[in-house]
Amino acid sequence: MNLNWRRVAVLVLAFSLAGGSMLFADSATQKVKLYMDGREVEDGGYVIDGKTYVPVRELEGLVEYDEATKKVNYYKPNVHIFLFKGKDVFSDIEKTGKLKFSVFSQIDNLRTEISAVRVAITAPDGTSRTIQTKDVKDTGSNFYFVTDDYTYDFKTAGKYTLGFYMKPAAGNSDFVLVSEKSINVLK
């Protein structure tokens, strides 16, 4: 009986110490919900020793990782987006139904190579359609991109989002959102 009591005491002490160190580690690193521009980031963020860490891929820019040097490069070009209906610039519109327009994008301060650009529109219900995709070469740090005329059905009032995407030249990367413009469709 005395031997069993000692075993129980040793096990309780061992589990208490293990549980206490787990609680300490958990309090030093905490996963938190992360919202960027009102949208929840899927992977969230972390608070470690009082500092908040955000996944760099969520910052709407181009990210390059060099495994050999363990170096991350982050590039955020300036992208200015203008919408044209014929020769007229527009932003907010009345609920008109189908509208024919083009997108003019001016890009400057691009400090990495890209292989393609894409412009897409997302409706208030979350459905997204590509307006145009184009392969690009030797863009330099400053260039512009103009889509062909595109007809879109603005059938419901609300906030539509126009996204400008770039595809990095290095690796087998997919398109990355680098800029957005809102179109408010009024009732």
C-alpha positions as CSV (number, residue, x, y, z in Angstrom):
1,M,0.0,0.0,0.0
2,N,2.8,2.4,0.8
3,L,4.6,1.6,-2.5
4,N,1.4,2.4,-4.5
5,W,0.9,5.7,-2.7
6,R,4.5,6.7,-3.7
7,R,3.8,5.8,-7.3
8,V,0.6,7.8,-7.3
9,A,2.5,10.8,-5.8
10,V,5.3,10.6,-8.3
11,L,2.8,10.4,-11.2
12,V,0.8,13.3,-9.9
13,L,4.0,15.3,-9.5
14,A,5.2,14.4,-13.0
15,F,1.9,15.3,-14.7
16,S,1.7,18.5,-12.7
17,L,5.2,19.6,-13.9
18,A,4.4,18.6,-17.5
19,G,1.0,20.4,-17.4
20,G,2.6,23.5,-15.9
21,S,5.2,23.7,-18.7
22,M,2.5,23.2,-21.3
23,L,0.5,26.0,-19.8
24,F,3.6,28.3,-19.8
25,A,4.4,27.5,-23.5
26,D,0.7,28.0,-24.4
27,S,0.7,31.4,-22.7
28,A,3.8,32.5,-24.6
29,T,2.4,31.6,-28.0
30,Q,-1.3,32.3,-28.7
31,K,-3.1,31.8,-32.0
32,V,-5.5,34.7,-32.7
33,K,-8.2,35.6,-35.3
34,L,-6.8,38.0,-37.8
35,Y,-8.9,40.4,-39.9
36,M,-7.5,42.5,-42.7
37,D,-9.7,45.1,-44.2
38,G,-12.7,43.5,-42.5
39,R,-12.0,40.0,-43.9
40,E,-10.9,37.2,-41.7
41,V,-7.5,35.7,-42.7
42,E,-7.9,31.9,-43.0
43,D,-4.7,30.9,-41.1
44,G,-5.0,33.7,-38.6
45,G,-2.1,35.2,-36.7
46,Y,0.0,34.6,-33.6
47,V,0.9,36.5,-30.6
48,I,4.3,35.5,-29.3
49,D,5.9,37.2,-26.3
50,G,3.5,40.1,-26.7
51,K,4.2,40.7,-30.5
52,T,1.7,39.9,-33.2
53,Y,2.9,38.0,-36.2
54,V,1.0,38.0,-39.5
55,P,1.6,35.6,-42.4
56,V,3.4,37.7,-45.1
57,R,1.5,36.0,-47.9
58,E,-1.6,37.7,-46.6
59,L,-0.3,41.3,-47.2
60,E,-1.4,41.6,-50.8
61,G,2.1,41.7,-52.3
62,L,4.6,39.5,-54.0
63,V,6.7,37.2,-51.7
64,E,9.9,35.4,-52.6
65,Y,11.5,32.9,-50.3
66,D,15.1,31.8,-50.8
67,E,15.6,28.4,-49.1
68,A,19.4,28.6,-49.3
69,T,19.7,31.9,-47.5
70,K,16.5,31.6,-45.5
71,K,15.6,35.0,-46.8
72,V,12.1,36.4,-47.5
73,N,11.6,39.3,-49.9
74,Y,8.3,41.1,-49.9
75,Y,7.4,43.5,-52.8
76,K,4.3,45.8,-52.8
77,P,4.1,47.7,-56.1
78,N,1.9,50.8,-56.4
79,V,-1.1,50.0,-58.6
80,H,-3.5,52.7,-59.6
81,I,-6.8,51.4,-61.1
82,F,-9.2,53.5,-63.2
83,L,-12.4,52.4,-64.8
84,F,-13.5,53.7,-68.2
85,K,-17.0,53.6,-69.8
86,G,-16.0,54.8,-73.2
87,K,-13.8,57.8,-72.6
88,D,-15.4,58.6,-69.2
89,V,-13.9,57.6,-65.9
90,F,-16.4,56.2,-63.4
91,S,-16.4,54.7,-59.9
92,D,-19.8,54.4,-58.3
93,I,-22.7,53.6,-60.6
94,E,-26.4,53.2,-60.6
95,K,-27.8,49.7,-60.9
96,T,-27.8,49.5,-64.6
97,G,-27.6,45.8,-65.4
98,K,-25.0,45.2,-68.2
99,L,-22.3,47.7,-68.6
100,K,-19.4,47.7,-71.1
101,F,-16.2,49.1,-69.6
102,S,-12.4,48.8,-69.6
103,V,-9.8,48.8,-66.8
104,F,-6.7,51.0,-66.9
105,S,-4.0,50.0,-64.4
106,Q,-0.8,52.0,-63.8
107,I,1.9,50.1,-62.0
108,D,5.0,51.7,-60.6
109,N,7.7,50.7,-58.1
110,L,7.7,47.1,-59.2
111,R,11.0,45.7,-57.9
112,T,10.8,42.1,-59.0
113,E,10.0,40.2,-62.2
114,I,6.6,39.0,-63.0
115,S,5.3,36.8,-65.8
116,A,1.6,37.7,-66.1
117,V,-1.1,40.1,-64.8
118,R,-4.8,39.5,-64.3
119,V,-7.8,41.7,-63.6
120,A,-10.9,40.1,-62.0
121,I,-14.2,41.3,-60.5
122,T,-15.9,40.0,-57.4
123,A,-19.7,40.5,-56.9
124,P,-21.2,41.3,-53.5
125,D,-22.2,37.6,-53.2
126,G,-18.5,36.5,-53.5
127,T,-18.6,35.1,-57.1
128,S,-15.6,36.1,-59.0
129,R,-15.0,36.4,-62.8
130,T,-11.7,37.1,-64.6
131,I,-11.9,40.1,-66.9
132,Q,-8.5,39.5,-68.6
133,T,-5.2,37.7,-68.1
134,K,-2.1,38.6,-70.1
135,D,1.5,37.3,-70.1
136,V,4.0,40.1,-69.7
137,K,7.8,40.3,-70.3
138,D,10.4,43.0,-69.5
139,T,7.9,45.3,-67.8
140,G,10.5,47.3,-65.9
141,S,9.6,49.0,-62.7
142,N,6.9,51.2,-64.3
143,F,4.3,50.1,-66.8
144,Y,0.6,50.2,-67.5
145,F,-2.0,47.6,-68.5
146,V,-5.3,48.2,-70.2
147,T,-8.0,45.5,-70.5
148,D,-10.1,45.0,-73.6
149,D,-13.7,46.3,-73.3
150,Y,-15.6,43.9,-71.0
151,T,-19.3,43.6,-70.5
152,Y,-20.5,42.8,-66.9
153,D,-24.0,42.5,-65.5
154,F,-24.2,44.6,-62.4
155,K,-27.6,43.0,-61.5
156,T,-27.6,43.7,-57.7
157,A,-26.8,46.7,-55.7
158,G,-23.8,46.5,-53.3
159,K,-20.0,46.6,-53.3
160,Y,-18.1,45.0,-56.1
161,T,-14.4,44.6,-55.9
162,L,-12.0,44.8,-58.8
163,G,-8.7,42.9,-58.1
164,F,-5.4,43.4,-59.8
165,Y,-3.2,40.3,-59.7
166,M,0.4,39.5,-60.6
167,K,2.1,36.2,-61.2
168,P,5.8,36.1,-60.1
169,A,8.3,35.1,-62.7
170,A,10.2,32.8,-60.3
171,G,9.0,29.3,-59.6
172,N,5.6,27.8,-60.2
173,S,3.8,30.5,-58.3
174,D,0.1,31.3,-58.8
175,F,-1.4,34.8,-59.2
176,V,-1.2,37.1,-56.1
177,L,-3.6,39.9,-55.3
178,V,-1.6,43.2,-55.2
179,S,-4.3,45.8,-55.3
180,E,-8.1,46.3,-55.2
181,K,-10.6,49.0,-56.2
182,S,-14.3,49.1,-55.0
183,I,-17.2,49.8,-57.2
184,N,-20.4,50.7,-55.4
185,V,-23.5,49.9,-57.3
186,L,-26.3,52.1,-56.0
187,K,-30.0,51.0,-55.8
